[in-house]
Amino acid sequence: AQSVTQPDIHITVSEGASLELRCNYSYGATPYLFWYVQSPGQGLQLLLKYFSGDTLVQGIKGFEAEFKRSQSSFNLRKPSVHWSDAAEYFCAVVPGGTASKLTFGTGTRLQVTL
Amino acid sequence: NAGVTQTPKFQVLKTGQSMTLQCAQDMNHNSMYWYRQDPGMGLRLIYYSASEGTTDKGEVPNGYNVSRLNKREFSLRLESAAPSQTSVYFCASRAGTGIYEQYFGPGTRLTVT
């Protein structure tokens, strides 16, 4: 079945450390890929997106993500985490073709220790 | 621009009561969506409207109805609320064909007792 998987429910990192959040998808074709962030009590904010072209995409707040077709992955990274990055992060996919609906992963909650 | 706005922010209902959640966007987007968010389940699509005048069911439509009032507004109605509908509800909008990112409102936290 088509799905989006975020294998890590909860991750804790120290401020200043690097971060990688994992996202895997299972779709036949290359989908359109997104990362969203949700701060406590807030809506979702788009961090970055991948449609085609360069497989390393830059987003807001210093985040980047790399699309790896061979691994069906779209992992989110940040070289140095700030305490304000504590939030929940969602990977989302549009299957492509004529589809337009987003399918979300279950999210990864990031805790940042000082 | 306010983007996507939702009212109310919080609501408590008793089982069997009805209510309508309101959503409006000022980005001239064609498509609008309603999601619910429950712990450990991500966001699940309830209903969507690809364009003004059309609505379609999403993944979890039972117990809900929607109205695309005009291009700006998309409301979600609970006719007879149940405790299983306790959730956080998000509205989102998308520009249209060929543009896939969605923009989200701040959410409505609904508790049904």
Interface residues (C-beta under 8 A of the other chain):
Chain A: I9 Y32 F34 Y36 Q42 G43 L44 Q45 L46 K49 F51 F90 V94 S100 K101 L102 F104 G105 T106 G107
Chain B: V4 S31 Y33 G40 M41 G42 L43 R44 L45 Y48 A50 G58 F90 A92 R94 Y100 E101 Q102 Y103 F104 G105 P106 G107
